[in-house]
Amino acid sequence: MPYLGGLEIVSVSWIDTHSIAVRISTTYTDKLYQLYAGRSLVGVTSGYSDNVIIGTVVPALWPEHLQVLAVNNDEINNDYGSVLPDRPYNRAKVTATVAGWTDAKYLDVTAGTTVGGAVSDSNLIYREFFDTNRAYEMIVPAVGTFEGSGTWNLEAVGRDDKETGGNLGTPQALSVDVLSHPPDVPLQSDGTRFTVSIDSSVATFNFTEVA
């Protein structure tokens, strides 16, 4: 079984445009480690003495929560993302049940562009091949999909394979509740993110918010 306790992340650094190195401190001597960005498994270790995990992460203003699991050797390829604790995540599982479709090729999911905003037909966030009438469970991408906490409006609609983009069926209204981390604060000209001043034992942090 996987363990969240008995270890901690001590540092995180970018090593290239899409890879991070996560260094951990651990009490285990007989475990391997998995790195998750949100609920996505992005990296693993291969030896019991390894204390750095390399993971592939897409940079985004709205960051993903990093988590490390300690697992047994025979569990290293198991994906435990679906059972991780409830924390801020920038992606969601969308369920759409369809019936009576006859000639659809795709099931398209479109979304609003802001929390609570109306669905934009051009904002396609996920496409699933239609095989039969059933319940479809879809994990939408994390980056660029939901930027902000709240209820997001979605639509699921069938699309056939006719020329010029296909014909659309009747959309099905959906919604998901999303809790996401706020965007990071940008670097200042001197490379720091905060300016700190202390007056009468009160520390004041100044920073620029991402618009």
N, C-alpha and C positions, 0 to 999 in steps of 0.2 A: 504494500500500500504506500502511497506517496505521503511525504511529510512536509509541512510548511514550517514547523518549529525546528529548533536545534541548529539554525543557521541564520545568517543575516547578510544583506548586501552591504559592502563597505565602500564600493566605488563603481561608477559607470562612466565610460568614455567612448566617444566616437573614434573608430579606427579607419573608416572610410565613409563615403557618402551614404551607404546603406547598411553599415555593420557597426555593432556596439560590442564592447568588451565589459562584462559584468564580473567584478571580483567579489568573492564571498568569503566569509569566515564561517567555519563549520565545526561542529562537535563530532561529526561522523567520520569513521575511517573505512566504512564498507559500503558507501553509497555513491551513486552517480547523480548528476544534477540536470534538471531541465529548466530552461528559461522560457517564460511566457511574456508576451507583450499583449496586454489585455487578456483575452482568452485564447490567443493563438500561440502554439508551440513554435518558437523561433530559433532555439539552439539547445544543444546537449553537450555533456562532457563524455569522455571515453575512458578515463582512468580514475581510480579511487583517490589519487593524490591531486587531481586537477581542481584548482580553485578559481579558475577563470572560465567563463562561458562566453563564447562568441555567438551572437545572434544577428539575424537579418531583420532590420526594422526600416520602414519607410518614414523619412522625416516628415513631421507635420506640426503645425502650430498648436493643434489640440493633441496633447501627448497621451500615450497609452500607459496604463499602470503596469509596472514591471514586477514579476513574481518569480521566485525560484522554488522548485520542488526537489526534495531529496527522494530518490527512488532506488529500488533494487536493480541489479544488473539486468534481469530479465524483463524489467518494466520500462526500460529507457525509451523504447519506441511507442509506448502507449500514450495517447493524447488525453490528458486529464482536463483540458480546457473547459469542458462543459460542467465540471463539478467544482471549479474554483469558487472561493467565497464571493458574495455579493460586494462588488466594488465598482467604482466608475469605469465604464467601458464605452468605447466609441462605436460599437457595432451592436447589432441586434439580430435575433432570430425572428423572421417574419413567416407567419403561417397563412396560407391561402388555400381554401377548399373550393375546387371547381367542379361543376356538374353540367352536363348537357353540351359540352364543347365537342365539335365534330371535325373541324378542319384546321385547328390551331397548330402552329409549329413551335411557338414560343409562349411562355408566360413572362410578361414584362412587369417589373415593379418600378413605379415612379414615385417621387417624393416631393415634398415642399423643399424650399431652399432655406427656410428659417423655422425656428420652433413655432409650432402652431399655425404656420402659413399654409396657404392653399397649395395643392399639388400642382407642380409644373410638368406638363406633358413631355417637355424636353429633358427633364432631369431623371434620366434612366439610371437607377442605382443597381439593378440586378436583372439578369435574364436567365431563365431556366428553360431547357428544352421540354416541350409538352409531350408526354407519352400516353397518358390516359387520364380520365377524370378521377381525381383523388385529392387528398390533402398534400400540399407541397410545403416543406419546411426549408427555408432559405436563410443562410447566414450572409448578411450583406457586408460589403467591404468596410473596413474601419476608417480609412483615410478619405476625407472629402465627402463623407456621407452625412453624418450627424455632427454638427458643430454647435453644441450647446445642449444643456439639460432641459428636459420638458417632454411634452407629447408632440410627436411628429406625425403628420398626416401622409398616408401612402395610398396608392391605388395598384391593384393587380389587374392586368388586362391581357387577354389573348390576342396574338398577332399571327396571321397566316403568312405564307411565303410568296404572295403575289409581288409583282415587280413594283419598283418605287417605294420600297419600305414595308409593304404588306398592309392588309386591312386589319383594323382593330375591332375587337368585340366590345361588349359592355363592361366598363370598369367596375371593379369591386373595391369599395372603400375600406381601408384598413388604418390602423394607427399603432404606434409603439411608444412606450415610455422609455426615455433614454436619460441616464445619468452619466455625464462625462466630465473629465477634468477640465478646468478652465485653460485657456491658452497660456503658454509660457510668456515671460516678459522678455523683450528683445535686449540684445547687448547694447551697451552704451559705447561712446567713442573710445573709452579707455579699456574696453573689453570686459567690464563688470556689468552686472545686471541691476545692482542696487546702489544707491547712495545712502549712507548711514550717518546720522548725527545724533549725539547724545547730550542731553541737557537735563540737569537735576535728576539723574538716574532714569530718565525716560529716553528710550531709543526710538528714533523716527526713521523709517525706511521710505525712500522715494524711488519710484520706478515709473517706466512708461508702459501703459497698457496697450496691448495689441488691439487695433481697431477691428 
